[in-house]
């Protein structure tokens, strides 16, 4: 099946060079890369662990949408 995709020039240049080195077509390189990517298992992520520390608690009346307030409150 034919399709059209946009590939950034640097990626295309590397793909063409790889195809020439291997003696295969650019289409073969793209299909091989897609096949490898789609058949690989997703990376398993370590479970998230929240680390807490003792110390000064943030002020509850602080507006976290205004980060400039954080700088003022920090001093």
RONU-976338 format. One record per residue (C-alpha): residue number from 1; residue in one letter; x, y, z. Coordinates in steps of 0.2 Angstrom, whole numbers. Each point is the difference from the previous one (the first is absolute). Example, Ala and Ser with C-alpha at 12.3 -4.5 7.8 and 13.67 -1.06 7.14 Angstrom:
// RONU-976338
seq / type / px / py / pz
1 / A / 62 / -22 / 39 .
2 / S / 6 / 17 / -3 .
// end
This chain:
// RONU-976338
seq / type / px / py / pz
1 / X / 0 / 0 / 0 .
2 / X / 6 / 17 / -4 .
3 / X / -1 / 15 / 11 .
4 / X / 7 / 17 / 2 .
5 / X / 9 / 6 / 16 .
6 / X / 10 / 15 / 5 .
7 / X / 18 / -4 / 6 .
8 / X / 11 / 14 / 7 .
9 / X / 15 / 2 / -12 .
10 / X / 14 / -6 / 12 .
11 / X / -10 / -16 / 4 .
12 / X / -3 / -3 / -19 .
13 / X / 19 / 3 / -3 .
14 / X / 5 / -13 / 13 .
15 / X / -13 / -12 / -6 .
16 / X / 6 / 1 / -18 .
17 / X / 18 / -2 / 6 .
18 / X / -5 / -16 / 10 .
19 / X / -9 / -7 / -15 .
20 / X / 15 / 3 / -11 .
21 / X / 12 / -8 / 13 .
22 / X / -12 / -15 / 2 .
23 / X / -4 / -1 / -19 .
24 / X / -18 / 1 / 3 .
25 / X / -14 / 13 / -4 .
26 / X / -5 / 14 / 11 .
27 / X / -17 / -8 / 1 .
28 / X / 8 / -16 / 7 .
29 / X / 9 / 10 / 13 .
30 / X / -16 / 9 / 5 .
31 / X / -10 / -16 / 1 .
32 / X / 13 / -9 / 10 .
33 / X / 1 / 15 / 12 .
34 / X / -19 / 0 / 2 .
35 / X / -1 / -19 / 2 .
36 / X / 14 / 1 / 14 .
37 / X / -9 / 14 / 9 .
38 / X / -17 / -7 / -1 .
39 / X / 6 / -18 / 6 .
40 / X / 10 / 7 / 15 .
41 / X / -8 / -1 / 17 .
42 / X / -3 / 16 / 9 .
43 / X / 13 / 5 / 13 .
44 / X / -5 / -4 / 17 .
45 / X / 0 / 15 / 11 .
46 / X / 5 / -1 / 18 .
47 / X / -14 / 3 / 12 .
48 / X / -2 / 18 / 5 .
49 / X / 5 / 3 / 18 .
50 / X / -3 / 16 / 9 .
51 / X / 14 / 6 / 11 .
52 / X / -4 / 12 / 14 .
53 / X / 11 / 10 / 12 .
54 / X / -3 / 8 / 16 .
55 / X / 1 / 18 / 2 .
56 / X / -10 / 16 / -4 .
57 / X / -17 / -3 / -8 .
58 / X / -5 / 11 / -15 .
59 / X / -12 / 13 / 5 .
60 / X / -18 / -5 / -4 .
61 / X / -5 / 18 / -6 .
62 / X / 13 / 0 / -14 .
63 / X / -6 / 2 / -17 .
64 / X / 10 / -14 / -10 .
65 / X / -6 / 7 / -17 .
66 / X / 11 / 16 / 4 .
67 / X / 17 / -7 / 1 .
68 / X / 7 / 17 / 3 .
69 / X / -8 / -1 / 17 .
70 / X / 10 / -15 / 4 .
71 / X / 16 / 10 / -2 .
72 / X / -6 / 14 / 11 .
73 / X / -6 / -13 / 13 .
74 / X / 17 / -9 / 0 .
75 / X / 10 / 14 / 7 .
// end
